């Protein structure tokens, strides 16, 4: 995501990734993943649980539906896709 440019503001350096070993993949297993600049994992519907695993969830008719718990954010994003 890019913030709107302002004439008087100095450019800010890019933010470091959430994890040094983590990289956000836009495509995996032939699926287009839902990227998010608001999520610390980089993917929509994916969060890092206190256990260190990644959980995928989405909403259906206003109710949260858990898709599972995964070892990597990419695996969780594939479940969400």
Buried (B, 14 or more C-beta within 10 A) or exposed (E): EEEEEEEEEEEEEEEEEBEEEBEBBEEBEEEEBBBBEEBBBBBBBBBBEEEEBBBBBBEEEEEEEEBEBBEBBBBBBBBBB
